[in-house]
Amino acid sequence: MMYAIYSTDVENSTPLRQQARPDHVARLEQLRDEGRLVLAGPLPAVDSNDPGEAGFTGSLVVAEFESLQAAQQWANADPYVAAGVYESVTVKPFKRVMP
């Protein structure tokens, strides 16, 4: 089943993101290589693909996992969690309707 992982950043998360980004992206690439990643990306703090100094307010990942518990465990092990980037992480089942 698919799960949406919605994470909210702490204030001024950009330096923390930059430090942990290589490990964070490597985990996403592994999901992609396994054919389980539907989409992933950050949420810009302003209405722009390149938010500059405004940074990001969070992230969204939609991926396939065998259970809600497995998705939650994966989310909890994110390098952004360990680095203190995220203030909160919510994992919910996701039903893809389109496309």
Number of C-alpha atoms within 10 A of each C-alpha: 14 20 23 21 21 19 23 18 24 16 12 14 20 17 11 16 20 12 14 18 15 11 13 17 15 12 16 19 14 12 16 15 10 10 11 17 18 15 12 16 12 17 20 17 16 14 8 10 10 12 13 12 10 14 20 22 21 21 17 17 19 22 22 21 18 10 13 17 11 13 22 17 12 13 19 15 12 18 21 23 18 11 14 15 26 23 15 13 17 13 19 14 17 14 10 11 5 4 3
